[in-house]
Amino acid sequence: MSWMTRLVAMVAPVLLAVGATAVAGAAAPDFTGIDGGGQAAQWTATQDGPQPYSDIRPELGVPITMSDGTVLKGDIFHPAQGDRATTDRTPTILMVTAYTRTGFNIGQALLKIPGIEQVLAPLIGSVNLAGTALEGVTDLTRLADSGLAQAALGDWKLVRGGYRVMIVDARGTGNSQGEWGMWGPREQQDTSELIDWITKQPWSDGTVGMTGISYSGLNQIQAAAHHPPGLKAIFPLEASADITASLLNGGSLVAPAAPWQLAINLAKFVPDIESLLTGKFDPATELQWLKDRLASPLSQMDLMASAYLSTDTTHLSQKAKDFFSDDSPARRALAPDAATIDVPTFLVGGWFDAFARDETDTYDKIPLPPTQKKIIMGDGYHSGAGIGGFGHPGYPPRLDVLQRAWFDKWLKGIDNGIDHYSPVTVKQQGGGWSAPGSFPRDGMSYHRRYLTDTPTGTTRTALHDGSLSGQSPRGSTDLTVSPGAAVLCSRDAAQASFGITSILVGCTQDSQIRESNALTFTSPPVTEPTQISGPIAVHLNTVHEATDGFWSVTLNDVAPDGQSRELSLGQLMSSLRAIDDTKSTRSPNGDYTDPHYYLDLGRREPTVPGQPVTLDIALIPTDAVLQPGHRLRVDVFAGNIPAGMPPTPLLLDSGFRPEQLRLDPTAPSWINIPTDRPLPE
């Protein structure tokens, strides 16, 4: 009985016990469309067909000593014939995770239970609840046969296909010694040292690829920016280069950060069961592991505690101050320069992913030809990024298929055509899947549309009904907006929950409930399809009643029946409005298109009650199309809690007071938006 068969036999009862209690567009010349064309069938056959090795031989609980003496634990899966691991030198696929390697192994074992991949996954993927109260569940069920699980968990098919797969617990997590550094400098050095270690092993051919999702996607980009000699290709899912652009999010920390950190800290106390079962338990190593856990039981959580328990910025811990300091080493380490990446990179993200703010920018900055860099952007969240349906007609190929083809090309040198797959593949909001060839799409021009108080009669629920116009407002007026609880029913909340609440389609596919707390500004209907593609910025003339404020803005597609679907979002603490012009972009008329904030407490500019102050709010770049009869809408809110959670000292300075948007012809407010034709005035 093979090792895999034995492991599946052990895991099958667990699964049974748990059970008891997802429009192809034209591509740029020389590239395929979204489905990969005729080559996709061969990619799929390579992944699903007979493999050069019949089995897998695991080497569990392998200790790898870093340069400072800290021991990391990893599992290596070797290609095998029967129960004998091959002595062939092969490429290695590395994943470094903070979520414990054991969990990934169990996940892969579950997938290998007979009938799971072949029968159950396609059955779940075929579930379609459109038109019912459970319509939102379909976006999740369609992930089942999209190849996401295989690609995200360290695909064992890669092993049978002639790769070693190595999964390592990041320093201070799982069964690795040390203190968790959350993508910090030492953790980045560890990744480079792991790659170097792999290339020196007798079973390695000297080439390494990296894969993984979220945490394990972000550290791939960091590793590539450090240029370890053995790293030859990466395949990051739901990740970007500038982590702080998403974590700080206009001065507001990501809402689930604290429970996420807590879960990692709790999981790191589970002992190394694999070493016990395989006879590799070393008392000295495990004693040091325990000492490290006791020395730092809640790693990184002191930052969150300081941010939310302090009542004044002067009381923040040094770690918190460093996190909110633009030029601190801690912040700089979290934003590697994507412009230095020189290994083939395949990115997969989503318009409402947790890292959506920087995913397309990461792709654009990588200085490689489109044959060596790719990006897929779905219309989804962090729990899948909108990739449901992959592998079906009208969609991109399955993720595990694309991943295998990518590594076959860049690690094995197989001329399989993946380099000519569409370089930019996007789910166009309001439309279908397309392959525009670049992001933003060609033919976009920026247009300014003013926020005015002229009613449109297009909303029954909004706090205020105003217009988007080609002309500035005729008179001056202040519109008051206050913090409200309707944000709980919104696409912002779904993004903050990593997509868990996306099943509430009455909230995520229609903003009319949330707009009861909003100042809305709506354009006339378009008469022909109007494309939007690229970064977007909103310029607001504001007045505060306190020394700080919290603003949130969304961009919406309004259907003829009144449905208001969110396309993009942005938020900003007023006192952190200082913009780094060296990193920001503007349209030809001088308006910001992508303002980049310092988000530095040392650069805070408190607001003066009663005095107007202008804010430029960056919205997440997107790709959308307004169909004939549809309108564009800008929603303006006071705050975004709990989707965004600013540090307590800033919230206290805001006093949760009402805020005013001043519509003034001498100092107007506007949106600067990229479209392929001017919006109607």
C-alpha positions as CSV (number, residue, x, y, z in Angstrom):
1,M,0.0,0.0,0.0
2,S,1.5,3.4,-1.1
3,W,2.0,6.2,1.4
4,M,-0.7,8.3,-0.2
5,T,-3.2,5.4,0.0
6,R,-2.4,5.0,3.7
7,L,-2.8,8.8,4.4
8,V,-6.0,9.0,2.4
9,A,-7.3,6.0,4.4
10,M,-6.6,7.8,7.6
11,V,-8.1,11.1,6.5
12,A,-11.3,9.7,4.9
13,P,-13.1,9.2,8.2
14,V,-12.3,12.8,9.2
15,L,-14.0,14.0,6.0
16,L,-17.0,11.8,6.6
17,A,-17.3,13.0,10.2
18,V,-17.2,16.6,9.1
19,G,-19.8,15.9,6.5
20,A,-22.1,14.4,9.1
21,T,-22.0,17.3,11.5
22,A,-17.7,28.8,-11.5
23,V,-17.6,35.9,-22.7
24,A,-14.3,35.4,-24.0
25,G,-12.9,38.7,-25.4
26,A,-10.4,39.5,-28.0
27,A,-6.7,39.4,-26.9
28,A,-3.7,41.4,-28.0
29,P,-2.0,40.2,-31.2
30,D,0.2,37.1,-30.7
31,F,-1.6,36.1,-27.5
32,T,-4.5,33.8,-26.8
33,G,-7.9,34.8,-25.5
34,I,-9.1,34.2,-22.0
35,D,-9.6,30.4,-22.4
36,G,-6.1,29.8,-23.7
37,G,-7.2,28.8,-27.2
38,G,-6.2,25.4,-28.6
39,Q,-3.2,25.2,-26.3
40,A,-5.4,25.0,-23.2
41,A,-6.5,21.5,-24.0
42,Q,-2.9,20.3,-23.9
43,W,-2.2,22.1,-20.6
44,T,-5.2,20.4,-19.1
45,A,-4.1,17.0,-20.5
46,T,-0.7,17.5,-19.0
47,Q,-2.1,18.2,-15.6
48,D,-4.9,15.5,-15.6
49,G,-3.3,12.8,-17.7
50,P,-0.7,10.1,-17.0
51,Q,2.3,11.5,-15.0
52,P,6.0,10.4,-15.2
53,Y,5.9,9.3,-11.6
54,S,3.4,7.0,-10.1
55,D,3.5,8.0,-6.5
56,I,4.7,10.5,-3.8
57,R,7.1,9.9,-1.0
58,P,6.9,12.4,1.9
59,E,9.8,13.6,4.0
60,L,8.0,15.2,7.0
61,G,9.2,17.5,9.7
62,V,12.5,18.3,8.0
63,P,14.6,20.7,10.1
64,I,16.3,23.5,8.2
65,T,18.7,25.7,10.2
66,M,18.8,29.4,9.3
67,S,21.9,31.6,9.5
68,D,21.1,32.7,13.0
69,G,20.6,29.2,14.3
70,T,16.8,29.2,14.2
71,V,15.3,25.9,13.0
72,L,12.4,26.0,10.6
73,K,10.3,22.9,9.9
74,G,9.3,21.8,6.4
75,D,7.7,18.9,4.6
76,I,9.2,17.8,1.3
77,F,7.2,15.7,-1.1
78,H,9.4,13.6,-3.5
79,P,8.3,12.0,-6.8
80,A,8.4,8.3,-6.4
81,Q,7.8,5.0,-8.2
82,G,5.9,2.9,-5.7
83,D,7.3,3.6,-2.3
84,R,10.8,4.5,-3.5
85,A,11.6,8.2,-3.9
86,T,13.3,9.0,-7.1
87,T,17.0,10.0,-7.2
88,D,16.3,12.2,-10.2
89,R,17.3,15.8,-9.8
90,T,14.1,17.9,-10.2
91,P,12.9,21.5,-9.8
92,T,11.3,22.3,-6.5
93,I,8.1,24.3,-5.7
94,L,8.4,26.2,-2.4
95,M,5.6,27.5,-0.3
96,V,6.2,29.4,3.0
97,T,3.1,29.7,5.1
98,A,2.0,31.1,8.5
99,Y,-1.0,28.8,8.6
100,T,0.8,25.5,9.5
101,R,2.0,23.1,6.8
102,T,0.1,20.2,8.4
103,G,-3.2,21.8,7.5
104,F,-2.1,22.1,3.9
105,N,-1.1,18.4,3.8
106,I,-4.5,17.4,5.3
107,G,-6.2,19.5,2.6
108,Q,-4.3,17.8,-0.2
109,A,-5.0,14.4,1.3
110,L,-8.7,15.2,1.4
111,L,-8.6,16.1,-2.3
112,K,-7.1,12.7,-3.1
113,I,-9.8,10.7,-1.5
114,P,-11.4,8.7,-4.4
115,G,-14.3,10.6,-5.9
116,I,-13.6,14.0,-4.3
117,E,-11.8,15.7,-7.3
118,Q,-13.5,13.6,-10.0
119,V,-17.1,13.5,-8.8
120,L,-17.8,15.7,-5.7
121,A,-15.9,18.8,-6.8
122,P,-17.6,19.0,-10.2
123,L,-21.0,18.3,-8.6
124,I,-20.6,21.2,-6.1
125,G,-19.2,23.4,-8.9
126,S,-22.3,22.8,-10.9
127,V,-24.6,24.1,-8.2
128,N,-26.4,27.2,-9.5
129,L,-28.7,29.1,-7.1
130,A,-29.2,32.2,-9.3
131,G,-32.5,33.8,-8.8
132,T,-33.0,32.4,-5.3
133,A,-32.4,33.8,-1.8
134,L,-29.1,31.8,-1.8
135,E,-27.8,33.2,-5.1
136,G,-24.6,34.5,-3.4
137,V,-23.7,30.9,-2.4
138,T,-23.1,30.1,-6.1
139,D,-20.0,32.3,-6.2
140,L,-18.5,30.0,-3.5
141,T,-19.7,26.6,-4.8
142,R,-18.3,27.4,-8.2
143,L,-14.8,27.5,-6.7
144,A,-15.0,23.7,-6.0
145,D,-13.8,22.7,-9.5
146,S,-11.8,25.8,-10.4
147,G,-8.4,24.4,-9.4
148,L,-8.1,26.9,-6.6
149,A,-7.8,24.4,-3.8
150,Q,-5.1,22.4,-5.6
151,A,-3.1,25.5,-6.5
152,A,-3.4,27.1,-3.1
153,L,-2.5,24.0,-1.0
154,G,0.7,22.9,-2.8
155,D,-0.6,20.7,-5.6
156,W,0.5,17.0,-5.2
157,K,0.0,16.5,-8.9
158,L,3.1,18.6,-9.4
159,V,5.0,16.0,-7.5
160,R,3.9,13.2,-9.8
161,G,4.6,15.5,-12.7
162,G,8.3,15.7,-11.8
163,Y,8.6,18.4,-9.1
164,R,9.5,18.3,-5.5
165,V,7.0,20.3,-3.4
166,M,8.2,21.8,-0.1
167,I,6.0,23.5,2.4
168,V,7.7,25.4,5.3
169,D,6.2,26.9,8.4
170,A,7.3,30.6,8.5
171,R,9.5,31.6,11.5
172,G,7.6,31.7,14.7
173,T,4.5,29.9,13.2
174,G,3.5,26.3,13.1
175,N,6.4,24.1,14.2
176,S,9.2,26.5,13.3
177,Q,11.2,28.1,16.0
178,G,11.6,31.9,16.6
179,E,9.2,34.8,16.8
180,W,6.7,35.5,14.0
181,G,7.7,38.6,12.1
182,M,4.6,39.0,9.7
183,W,6.5,39.4,6.4
184,G,9.3,41.3,8.1
185,P,13.0,41.5,7.2
186,R,14.1,38.4,9.0
187,E,11.3,36.3,7.5
188,Q,12.2,37.6,4.0
189,Q,15.8,36.6,4.7
190,D,14.6,33.1,5.7
191,T,12.9,32.7,2.4
192,S,16.1,33.5,0.5
193,E,18.0,31.1,2.7
194,L,15.4,28.3,2.1
195,I,15.8,28.7,-1.6
196,D,19.6,28.5,-1.3
197,W,19.2,25.4,0.9
198,I,17.1,23.7,-1.7
199,T,19.5,24.4,-4.5
200,K,22.3,22.6,-2.6
201,Q,20.4,19.4,-2.0
202,P,21.4,16.3,-4.0
203,W,17.9,15.9,-5.3
204,S,17.6,19.5,-6.6
205,D,18.4,20.5,-10.2
206,G,19.1,24.0,-8.9
207,T,15.8,25.7,-9.9
208,V,13.0,26.8,-7.6
209,G,9.5,28.1,-8.2
210,M,7.2,29.5,-5.5
211,T,3.5,29.3,-5.2
212,G,0.7,30.0,-2.6
213,I,-2.2,32.2,-1.7
214,S,-2.5,35.3,0.4
215,Y,0.3,35.1,3.0
216,S,2.2,32.7,0.8
217,G,1.6,34.9,-2.2
218,L,2.9,38.0,-0.6
219,N,6.2,36.4,0.5
220,Q,6.8,35.2,-3.1
221,I,6.8,38.8,-4.3
222,Q,9.1,39.8,-1.5
223,A,11.4,36.9,-2.4
224,A,11.5,37.8,-6.1
225,A,12.5,41.4,-5.1
226,H,15.5,40.0,-3.2
227,H,16.8,38.0,-6.3
228,P,17.9,34.7,-4.7
229,P,19.8,33.0,-7.5
230,G,17.8,29.8,-7.6
231,L,14.3,31.4,-7.9
232,K,13.1,31.1,-11.5
233,A,9.4,31.7,-11.4
234,I,6.5,32.6,-9.0
235,F,2.7,32.1,-9.1
236,P,1.2,34.4,-6.4
237,L,-2.5,34.2,-5.7
238,E,-4.3,37.1,-4.1
239,A,-1.2,39.1,-3.3
240,S,0.5,42.4,-4.1
241,A,3.9,44.2,-3.5
242,D,2.8,47.0,-1.3
243,I,1.2,45.3,1.7
244,T,0.8,48.6,3.6
245,A,-1.4,50.0,0.9
246,S,-4.0,47.4,1.9
247,L,-3.3,47.0,5.6
248,L,-3.4,50.7,6.3
249,N,-6.1,51.5,3.8
250,G,-6.3,55.3,4.0
251,G,-5.3,55.3,7.6
252,S,-7.7,52.6,8.7
253,L,-6.5,49.2,9.7
254,V,-8.1,46.2,8.0
255,A,-11.0,45.1,10.2
256,P,-10.2,41.3,10.5
257,A,-6.5,41.9,11.3
258,A,-6.8,41.2,15.0
259,P,-8.7,37.8,14.8
260,W,-6.4,36.8,11.9
261,Q,-3.3,37.4,14.0
262,L,-4.9,35.6,17.0
263,A,-5.7,32.5,14.9
264,I,-2.0,32.3,13.7
265,N,-0.8,32.7,17.3
266,L,-3.1,30.0,18.6
267,A,-2.2,27.5,15.8
268,K,1.5,27.9,16.5
269,F,1.1,26.2,19.9
270,V,0.1,22.8,18.2
271,P,3.1,20.5,18.7
272,D,4.9,18.8,15.9
273,I,2.7,15.7,15.5
274,E,4.4,14.8,12.2
275,S,7.8,14.5,13.9
276,L,6.3,12.3,16.7
277,L,4.7,10.0,14.1
278,T,7.8,9.7,12.0
279,G,10.3,9.2,14.8
280,K,12.0,12.5,14.1
281,F,11.1,14.2,17.4
282,D,14.2,15.9,18.8
283,P,13.8,17.0,22.4
284,A,16.3,19.9,22.2
285,T,14.7,21.3,19.1
286,E,11.2,21.1,20.5
287,L,12.3,22.6,23.8
288,Q,13.6,25.6,22.0
289,W,10.3,25.8,20.1
290,L,8.4,25.8,23.3
291,K,10.6,28.5,24.8
292,D,10.1,30.7,21.8
293,R,6.3,30.2,22.1
294,L,6.3,31.2,25.7
295,A,8.6,34.2,25.1
296,S,6.2,35.6,22.5
297,P,2.8,34.0,22.8
298,L,0.9,36.7,21.0
299,S,3.4,37.9,18.3
300,Q,2.5,41.1,16.5
301,M,-0.7,41.5,18.5
302,D,0.9,44.2,20.6
303,L,0.7,46.5,17.5
304,M,-3.1,46.0,17.3
305,A,-3.5,46.3,21.0
306,S,-1.6,49.6,21.1
307,A,-3.5,51.0,18.1
308,Y,-6.9,50.2,19.7
309,L,-6.3,50.6,23.4
310,S,-4.3,53.8,23.3
311,T,-6.3,57.1,23.6
312,D,-3.6,59.4,22.3
313,T,-1.0,58.9,19.5
314,T,1.8,59.8,22.0
315,H,0.9,56.7,24.0
316,L,1.3,54.3,21.0
317,S,4.0,51.6,21.3
318,Q,7.1,52.0,19.3
319,K,6.0,49.1,17.0
320,A,2.8,50.9,16.3
321,K,4.6,54.2,15.7
322,D,6.9,52.5,13.3
323,F,4.0,50.9,11.4
324,F,2.5,54.4,11.0
325,S,5.9,55.9,9.9
326,D,6.4,56.1,6.2
327,D,10.2,56.0,6.3
328,S,10.6,53.4,9.1
329,P,12.5,50.2,8.3
330,A,9.4,48.1,9.3
331,R,7.2,49.9,6.8
332,R,9.8,49.9,4.0
333,A,10.3,46.1,4.4
334,L,6.6,45.6,3.7
335,A,6.7,47.3,0.3
336,P,9.3,45.7,-1.9
337,D,10.0,47.4,-5.2
338,A,8.1,45.4,-7.9
339,A,10.1,47.3,-10.5
340,T,13.1,45.1,-9.5
341,I,11.4,41.7,-10.1
342,D,13.1,39.8,-12.9
343,V,11.6,36.3,-12.7
344,P,8.4,35.3,-14.6
345,T,5.4,36.1,-12.5
346,F,1.8,35.0,-12.8
347,L,-0.6,37.1,-10.5
348,V,-4.2,36.2,-9.7
349,G,-6.4,38.7,-7.9
350,G,-9.9,40.2,-7.6
351,W,-11.4,43.7,-7.7
352,F,-12.6,43.3,-4.1
353,D,-9.7,41.2,-2.9
354,A,-8.1,42.3,0.4
355,F,-5.0,43.4,-1.7
356,A,-6.9,44.7,-4.7
357,R,-5.6,48.3,-4.1
358,D,-2.1,47.3,-5.4
359,E,-2.5,44.1,-7.5
360,T,-2.7,45.7,-10.9
361,D,0.0,48.2,-10.0
362,T,2.3,45.4,-9.0
363,Y,1.7,43.8,-12.5
364,D,2.3,47.2,-14.3
365,K,5.6,47.8,-12.4
366,I,7.2,44.5,-13.1
367,P,9.7,45.3,-15.9
368,L,9.2,42.1,-17.9
369,P,7.7,41.5,-21.3
370,P,4.1,40.3,-21.4
371,T,5.3,36.8,-22.3
372,Q,6.9,36.6,-18.8
373,K,4.2,38.3,-16.7
374,K,0.5,37.7,-16.4
375,I,-2.4,38.8,-14.3
376,I,-6.0,37.6,-13.9
377,M,-8.4,39.8,-12.1
378,G,-11.8,38.4,-11.1
379,D,-14.8,40.1,-9.7
380,G,-14.6,38.7,-6.3
381,Y,-13.1,38.7,-2.8
382,H,-10.2,37.3,-0.8
383,S,-12.1,34.0,-0.5
384,G,-11.6,33.0,-4.1
385,A,-11.2,36.4,-5.9
386,G,-14.1,35.7,-8.3
387,I,-12.5,32.7,-10.0
388,G,-15.5,30.4,-9.8
389,G,-16.1,28.7,-13.2
390,F,-12.5,28.5,-14.2
391,G,-12.0,25.6,-16.6
392,H,-15.6,26.0,-18.0
393,P,-16.4,27.5,-21.5
394,G,-16.1,31.2,-21.5
395,Y,-13.7,31.3,-18.6
396,P,-9.9,31.0,-18.1
397,P,-8.4,27.5,-17.6
398,R,-8.4,26.0,-14.1
399,L,-5.8,27.6,-11.8
400,D,-3.9,24.3,-11.2
401,V,-3.7,23.9,-15.0
402,L,-2.3,27.4,-15.5
403,Q,0.1,26.9,-12.6
404,R,1.5,23.6,-14.0
405,A,1.9,25.1,-17.4
406,W,3.7,28.1,-15.9
407,F,6.2,26.0,-14.0
408,D,6.7,23.6,-16.9
409,K,7.7,26.6,-19.1
410,W,9.9,28.5,-16.7
411,L,11.5,25.7,-14.6
412,K,11.6,22.8,-17.1
413,G,11.9,24.8,-20.3
414,I,9.0,23.1,-22.0
415,D,7.7,25.1,-25.0
416,N,4.0,24.7,-24.1
417,G,2.7,28.2,-25.2
418,I,1.8,29.5,-21.8
419,D,4.0,32.5,-22.4
420,H,1.5,33.5,-25.1
421,Y,-1.5,33.2,-22.8
422,S,-3.4,36.5,-22.5
423,P,-1.1,38.9,-20.4
424,V,-4.1,40.7,-18.8
425,T,-7.3,38.8,-18.2
426,V,-10.1,40.5,-16.4
427,K,-13.7,40.0,-15.4
428,Q,-15.1,43.3,-16.6
429,Q,-17.7,44.4,-14.0
430,G,-21.0,44.8,-15.8
431,G,-19.7,42.7,-18.7
432,G,-17.9,39.4,-19.2
433,W,-14.4,38.0,-19.1
434,S,-12.1,39.7,-21.6
435,A,-8.4,39.9,-22.6
436,P,-7.7,43.6,-23.1
437,G,-3.9,43.1,-23.4
438,S,-3.1,45.8,-20.9
439,F,-4.4,47.5,-17.8
440,P,-5.7,50.1,-18.0
441,R,-7.2,49.3,-21.3
442,D,-6.0,51.2,-24.4
443,G,-8.1,54.2,-25.4
444,M,-9.0,55.5,-21.9
445,S,-9.1,59.2,-21.2
446,Y,-9.6,60.9,-17.8
447,H,-12.7,63.0,-17.4
448,R,-13.7,65.3,-14.5
449,R,-17.3,65.1,-13.4
450,Y,-18.5,67.5,-10.7
451,L,-20.7,66.7,-7.7
452,T,-23.7,69.0,-7.6
453,D,-26.9,69.3,-5.6
454,T,-29.3,69.0,-8.6
455,P,-31.6,66.1,-7.9
456,T,-31.9,63.3,-10.4
457,G,-34.9,61.4,-9.0
458,T,-33.0,58.1,-9.4
459,T,-32.9,57.1,-5.7
460,R,-35.6,56.5,-3.1
461,T,-33.3,55.6,-0.2
462,A,-30.4,58.0,-0.3
463,L,-29.7,60.6,2.4
464,H,-29.2,63.1,-0.5
465,D,-29.9,62.9,-4.2
466,G,-27.4,64.9,-6.3
467,S,-25.9,64.9,-9.8
468,L,-22.7,64.1,-11.5
469,S,-22.3,66.9,-14.1
470,G,-19.9,68.3,-16.6
471,Q,-20.5,71.7,-15.0
472,S,-19.5,72.9,-11.5
473,P,-22.4,73.7,-9.1
474,R,-24.1,77.1,-9.6
475,G,-24.3,77.9,-5.9
476,S,-22.7,77.0,-2.6
477,T,-24.2,74.6,-0.1
478,D,-23.1,72.3,2.7
479,L,-24.5,68.7,2.8
480,T,-24.2,67.0,6.1
481,V,-23.5,63.3,6.5
482,S,-23.1,61.3,9.7
483,P,-21.6,57.9,10.6
484,G,-24.2,55.1,10.2
485,A,-24.6,51.4,10.7
486,A,-25.8,50.7,7.1
487,V,-22.2,50.0,6.1
488,L,-22.8,46.5,7.6
489,C,-25.0,45.8,4.5
490,S,-22.4,46.6,1.8
491,R,-19.8,45.3,-0.5
492,D,-17.2,47.1,1.7
493,A,-18.2,44.8,4.6
494,A,-18.0,41.8,2.3
495,Q,-14.4,42.8,1.3
496,A,-13.5,43.3,5.0
497,S,-14.9,39.8,5.8
498,F,-12.7,38.4,3.0
499,G,-15.9,37.5,1.2
500,I,-17.6,35.6,3.9
501,T,-20.7,37.9,3.9
502,S,-20.8,38.0,0.0
503,I,-23.6,35.5,0.1
504,L,-25.9,38.4,1.3
505,V,-26.6,39.6,-2.3
506,G,-29.1,42.1,-1.1
507,C,-26.2,44.0,0.4
508,T,-23.3,43.1,-2.0
509,Q,-25.1,43.5,-5.3
510,D,-27.2,46.5,-4.4
511,S,-26.2,49.5,-2.3
512,Q,-29.6,51.0,-1.8
513,I,-29.8,50.0,1.8
514,R,-26.4,51.4,2.6
515,E,-27.2,54.6,0.6
516,S,-29.6,55.6,3.4
517,N,-26.4,56.9,5.0
518,A,-25.0,58.4,1.8
519,L,-24.8,61.6,-0.2
520,T,-25.3,60.3,-3.7
521,F,-24.4,61.9,-7.0
522,T,-25.7,60.3,-10.2
523,S,-25.0,60.9,-13.9
524,P,-27.5,60.9,-16.8
525,P,-27.8,57.4,-18.4
526,V,-25.2,56.4,-21.0
527,T,-26.6,55.7,-24.5
528,E,-23.9,53.2,-25.6
529,P,-21.6,50.8,-23.7
530,T,-19.1,53.0,-21.8
531,Q,-15.9,51.4,-20.5
532,I,-14.1,52.4,-17.3
533,S,-10.5,51.1,-16.8
534,G,-7.8,52.2,-14.4
535,P,-7.2,54.1,-11.2
536,I,-9.9,56.5,-10.0
537,A,-9.7,59.5,-7.6
538,V,-12.4,61.6,-6.0
539,H,-11.7,65.2,-4.9
540,L,-13.8,66.5,-2.0
541,N,-14.2,69.9,-0.4
542,T,-15.0,69.1,3.2
543,V,-15.8,70.9,6.5
544,H,-15.4,69.2,9.9
545,E,-16.8,69.7,13.4
546,A,-13.8,68.1,15.0
547,T,-10.0,67.8,14.5
548,D,-10.3,64.7,12.4
549,G,-12.7,62.9,10.1
550,F,-13.3,59.6,8.4
551,W,-14.5,59.6,4.8
552,S,-15.5,56.8,2.5
553,V,-16.4,56.9,-1.2
554,T,-17.8,54.3,-3.5
555,L,-18.3,54.2,-7.3
556,N,-21.5,52.5,-8.4
557,D,-23.2,51.3,-11.6
558,V,-26.9,52.2,-11.4
559,A,-29.3,50.1,-13.5
560,P,-32.6,51.4,-15.0
561,D,-34.5,49.6,-12.2
562,G,-32.6,51.5,-9.5
563,Q,-30.2,48.7,-8.5
564,S,-26.9,50.4,-7.4
565,R,-24.0,48.0,-7.6
566,E,-20.6,49.0,-6.1
567,L,-17.7,49.0,-8.6
568,S,-14.9,50.4,-6.4
569,L,-14.3,52.0,-3.1
570,G,-11.8,54.2,-1.2
571,Q,-11.5,55.7,2.3
572,L,-9.3,58.2,4.1
573,M,-8.7,59.7,7.6
574,S,-8.7,63.4,7.1
575,S,-5.7,64.1,9.2
576,L,-3.6,61.6,7.1
577,R,-4.4,63.3,3.8
578,A,-0.8,64.3,3.1
579,I,0.2,63.0,-0.4
580,D,3.6,61.7,-1.6
581,D,3.7,63.3,-5.1
582,T,6.8,61.2,-6.0
583,K,4.6,58.1,-5.9
584,S,1.3,59.6,-7.1
585,T,0.0,60.0,-10.7
586,R,-2.1,62.7,-12.3
587,S,-4.1,63.1,-15.5
588,P,-3.0,65.7,-18.1
589,N,-5.2,68.4,-16.5
590,G,-3.3,68.0,-13.2
591,D,-6.0,66.1,-11.3
592,Y,-4.9,63.1,-9.2
593,T,-5.6,59.7,-10.7
594,D,-3.9,57.7,-8.0
595,P,-2.9,59.7,-4.9
596,H,-0.4,57.9,-2.7
597,Y,-0.6,58.9,1.0
598,Y,2.3,59.0,3.4
599,L,0.0,57.5,6.1
600,D,2.5,58.8,8.6
601,L,1.5,60.0,12.1
602,G,4.4,62.4,12.0
603,R,2.8,64.1,9.0
604,R,-0.7,64.4,10.5
605,E,-2.6,67.6,9.6
606,P,-5.5,68.0,12.1
607,T,-8.6,69.6,10.6
608,V,-9.8,72.9,12.0
609,P,-13.5,72.9,12.9
610,G,-15.5,75.1,10.5
611,Q,-12.6,75.5,8.0
612,P,-12.8,73.8,4.6
613,V,-10.1,71.3,3.7
614,T,-9.8,69.4,0.4
615,L,-9.2,65.6,0.3
616,D,-8.2,63.5,-2.6
617,I,-9.4,60.0,-2.1
618,A,-8.0,57.1,-4.1
619,L,-10.4,54.4,-5.2
620,I,-9.3,50.8,-6.0
621,P,-8.4,50.6,-9.7
622,T,-11.1,48.7,-11.6
623,D,-12.3,47.6,-15.0
624,A,-16.1,47.9,-15.8
625,V,-18.6,48.7,-18.5
626,L,-21.8,50.8,-18.1
627,Q,-24.4,49.3,-20.4
628,P,-26.9,51.5,-22.3
629,G,-29.4,53.0,-19.9
630,H,-27.1,52.6,-16.9
631,R,-25.8,55.5,-14.9
632,L,-22.6,56.2,-12.9
633,R,-23.0,57.2,-9.2
634,V,-20.6,58.4,-6.5
635,D,-21.6,57.7,-2.9
636,V,-20.0,59.7,-0.1
637,F,-20.1,58.4,3.5
638,A,-18.9,59.6,6.9
639,G,-16.8,56.7,7.9
640,N,-16.7,53.0,7.0
641,I,-16.8,51.3,10.4
642,P,-16.5,48.3,10.9
643,A,-15.3,47.6,7.4
644,G,-12.4,49.9,8.2
645,M,-11.1,50.4,11.8
646,P,-8.9,53.5,12.3
647,P,-6.7,53.6,15.4
648,T,-8.6,54.8,18.5
649,P,-6.7,58.1,18.9
650,L,-7.8,59.2,15.5
651,L,-11.4,58.1,16.0
652,L,-11.5,60.0,19.3
653,D,-10.2,63.1,17.5
654,S,-13.0,62.7,15.0
655,G,-15.6,62.5,17.8
656,F,-17.8,60.5,15.5
657,R,-19.2,63.9,14.6
658,P,-21.2,64.7,11.5
659,E,-19.2,65.9,8.5
660,Q,-20.0,68.4,5.7
661,L,-19.4,68.1,2.0
662,R,-19.2,71.7,0.7
663,L,-20.5,72.1,-2.9
664,D,-18.9,75.4,-4.0
665,P,-18.4,76.6,-7.6
666,T,-15.1,78.3,-6.6
667,A,-13.8,75.1,-4.9
668,P,-15.8,72.2,-6.4
669,S,-15.7,68.5,-5.7
670,W,-15.3,66.0,-8.5
671,I,-14.5,62.6,-9.6
672,N,-11.6,62.0,-12.1
673,I,-12.5,58.8,-14.0
674,P,-10.9,57.0,-17.0
675,T,-13.5,56.1,-19.7
676,D,-13.3,55.3,-23.4
677,R,-15.9,58.0,-24.1
678,P,-17.1,61.1,-22.1
679,L,-19.9,60.5,-19.7
680,P,-23.1,62.4,-20.6
681,E,-23.4,65.8,-19.0
